[in-house]
Amino acid sequence: MSNLYQLALDELRSVADHMDDAAVDRACEMIGRARKVVVFGCGREGLQIRGLAMRLFHLGRDVAVVGDMTAPAIGPGDLFVMTVGPGENSTALALLQVAKNAGATILVLTAQPTGRAAAFADSTLVIPAQTMADDQGPTASAVLPMGSLYEGMLLIVFEVMIAKLRALLGVSP
């Protein structure tokens, strides 16, 4: 294996070593209880959360992606899941306000738990990875630039969540 692959995997492993598995379990329980799940993420995070939506659909969950023309309105009993690694952006904050006003439960995934987005959350799942908000200086990733470390970890966290949800919901492979 090339040294760069190993370094990238080491960076991901370092983040995985600092994940709060109890928080992942709480997120899975929230998804399992929700009447309907609506997800959102900007840019490349949006691509990752669309993958989660597809996996949730495969598990038989009622799920939609904000921005798709078939995305329904949400309200009490529904779960709004947002990834906003850097902690905030104007689109995220606007959508979180809409979800809060509608009475939906909110789960925010972020690397910046003190960011403004987390203040809307009923639960926050911290992914302690570098994003574009903190990609400068001596602690910056050596291999996975900008938000790539966070986005790569999203894929891993989402796949772990699906494995946990499969067991929680009693869904066979």
Legacy VTK file of the C-alpha trace (Angstrom):
# vtk DataFile Version 3.0
C-alpha trace
ASCII
DATASET POLYDATA
POINTS 173 float
0.000 0.000 0.000
1.274 3.427 -0.900
2.381 5.598 2.001
-0.310 8.187 1.172
-3.070 5.586 1.511
-1.674 4.526 4.854
-1.428 8.120 6.051
-5.027 8.816 4.974
-6.245 5.689 6.778
-4.244 6.671 9.863
-5.959 10.067 9.900
-9.378 8.424 9.654
-8.432 5.910 12.356
-7.390 8.742 14.647
-10.821 10.349 14.283
-12.567 6.992 14.789
-10.600 6.501 18.012
-12.170 9.704 19.377
-15.787 9.013 18.365
-18.373 8.831 21.144
-20.090 5.512 20.422
-22.868 6.288 22.916
-23.696 9.410 20.878
-23.839 7.277 17.719
-26.219 4.911 19.520
-28.425 7.864 20.552
-28.514 9.063 16.935
-29.565 5.582 15.798
-32.307 5.477 18.421
-33.586 8.845 17.195
-33.713 7.560 13.626
-35.389 4.360 14.738
-38.135 6.269 16.627
-38.813 8.876 13.938
-42.018 8.792 11.952
-40.164 10.319 9.020
-36.490 11.301 8.520
-35.457 14.291 6.411
-31.743 14.888 5.771
-29.600 17.775 4.565
-25.977 18.670 4.002
-24.217 21.224 1.807
-21.668 20.394 -0.869
-19.711 17.175 -0.419
-21.323 16.616 2.976
-24.607 16.628 1.075
-23.350 13.787 -1.087
-22.503 11.737 1.999
-25.861 12.332 3.665
-27.669 11.396 0.463
-25.911 8.047 0.800
-27.299 7.759 4.329
-30.783 8.538 3.005
-30.481 5.725 0.448
-29.343 3.287 3.131
-32.213 4.324 5.417
-34.628 3.761 2.535
-33.134 0.289 2.084
-33.914 -0.343 5.777
-37.544 0.556 5.117
-37.468 3.983 6.743
-39.589 6.860 5.451
-36.785 9.216 4.382
-36.345 12.251 2.145
-33.595 14.690 1.154
-34.157 18.444 1.417
-34.177 19.889 -2.082
-35.667 16.827 -3.790
-39.052 17.632 -5.270
-40.642 14.777 -3.304
-39.348 15.962 0.089
-42.379 16.381 2.360
-43.031 18.954 5.023
-41.873 17.879 8.482
-43.385 18.310 11.893
-43.748 16.730 15.305
-42.641 13.087 15.339
-40.249 13.661 12.442
-36.464 13.863 12.587
-34.376 16.403 10.710
-30.780 15.196 10.328
-28.226 17.756 9.207
-24.490 17.551 8.707
-22.692 20.881 9.023
-19.057 20.078 9.714
-17.781 23.656 10.060
-20.531 24.440 12.569
-22.678 26.775 10.500
-23.557 28.258 7.153
-26.492 30.440 6.164
-28.433 27.664 4.393
-28.032 25.289 7.332
-29.155 27.891 9.856
-32.222 28.803 7.793
-33.291 25.162 7.394
-32.693 24.415 11.064
-34.982 27.315 11.986
-37.688 25.957 9.666
-37.392 22.468 11.213
-37.455 23.895 14.749
-40.524 26.031 13.959
-42.265 22.959 12.490
-41.731 21.010 15.715
-39.400 18.381 14.271
-36.693 16.774 16.374
-33.226 17.839 15.195
-30.001 15.837 15.036
-26.902 17.803 13.992
-23.652 16.128 12.972
-20.705 18.491 13.205
-17.031 18.861 14.007
-17.775 22.181 15.709
-20.197 21.530 18.596
-19.987 25.166 19.705
-21.083 26.394 16.256
-24.466 28.054 15.801
-26.039 24.990 14.138
-25.621 22.828 17.239
-27.700 25.301 19.248
-30.777 24.158 17.270
-30.166 20.474 17.964
-32.053 18.185 20.275
-28.960 15.989 19.958
-25.516 16.601 18.495
-23.239 13.912 17.114
-19.690 15.265 17.131
-17.345 13.956 14.468
-13.983 15.227 15.747
-12.386 15.691 12.340
-10.806 18.603 10.550
-13.093 20.644 8.299
-12.521 23.753 6.209
-13.147 25.714 9.430
-9.872 24.501 10.937
-7.602 23.337 8.133
-4.736 25.733 8.804
-1.827 25.608 11.222
0.285 22.857 12.765
-2.639 20.520 13.526
-3.932 20.493 9.943
-4.271 17.133 8.216
-1.165 16.000 6.410
-3.058 14.156 3.672
-6.822 14.769 3.649
-7.263 18.516 3.015
-10.002 20.964 3.962
-13.155 18.999 4.815
-12.069 15.685 3.331
-11.248 14.124 6.698
-14.699 15.010 8.045
-16.426 13.818 4.869
-14.502 10.550 4.836
-15.436 9.964 8.445
-19.087 10.710 7.639
-19.095 7.745 5.266
-17.681 5.472 7.950
-20.009 6.775 10.677
-23.045 6.425 8.421
-22.165 2.827 7.538
-21.672 1.996 11.234
-25.025 3.628 11.977
-26.717 1.493 9.324
-25.221 -1.669 10.844
-26.468 -0.582 14.284
-29.897 0.368 12.907
-30.203 -2.943 11.092
-29.818 -4.704 14.448
-32.020 -2.184 16.305
-34.845 -2.486 13.775
-34.451 -6.226 13.198
-33.840 -5.853 9.445
-31.970 -8.677 7.723
-29.140 -7.942 5.301
LINES 1 174
173 0 1 2 3 4 5 6 7 8 9 10 11 12 13 14 15 16 17 18 19 20 21 22 23 24 25 26 27 28 29 30 31 32 33 34 35 36 37 38 39 40 41 42 43 44 45 46 47 48 49 50 51 52 53 54 55 56 57 58 59 60 61 62 63 64 65 66 67 68 69 70 71 72 73 74 75 76 77 78 79 80 81 82 83 84 85 86 87 88 89 90 91 92 93 94 95 96 97 98 99 100 101 102 103 104 105 106 107 108 109 110 111 112 113 114 115 116 117 118 119 120 121 122 123 124 125 126 127 128 129 130 131 132 133 134 135 136 137 138 139 140 141 142 143 144 145 146 147 148 149 150 151 152 153 154 155 156 157 158 159 160 161 162 163 164 165 166 167 168 169 170 171 172
